[in-house]
């Protein structure tokens, strides 16, 4: 994330003049932010929520932030289930191993230590297919798919 001042008449300035009027650039999107009043932890705050397809996600994030401010720690994010969190962990482990030039079989041994993986039956083993899918889906995350992690599935 990079914060920059609003562009002046001569173009963008290299450093923000103040955080009172800024642009927040995240990837290809630019979000304008304005700090109104004095920012301290005792005064009430205001949140402006955009009304678009991501509004339910923004409202959930705001509710979690509010609960964190009034009764820490923050509750777990309901969009990432325990099962999904475990699968994400396995996917990233598989990707790390692939970057280290490990074979799918050695990755499977590390990810599923209780499963007996025999060389003769490896080609038809269900764990082999699971390991390949974990590595493939993990690569999608690494290549930008992580942006979709917290989006809720929407019905048309």
Buried (B, 14 or more C-beta within 10 A) or exposed (E): EEEBBEEEEEEEEEEBEEEEBBBEEEEEEEEEEEEEEEEEEEEEEEEEEEEEEBEEEBEBBEEBEEEEEEEEEEEEEEBEEEEEEEBBEBBBBBBBBBEEEBEBBBBBBEBBEEEEBEEEEBEEBEBBEBBBEBBEBBBEBBEEEEEEEEEEEEEE
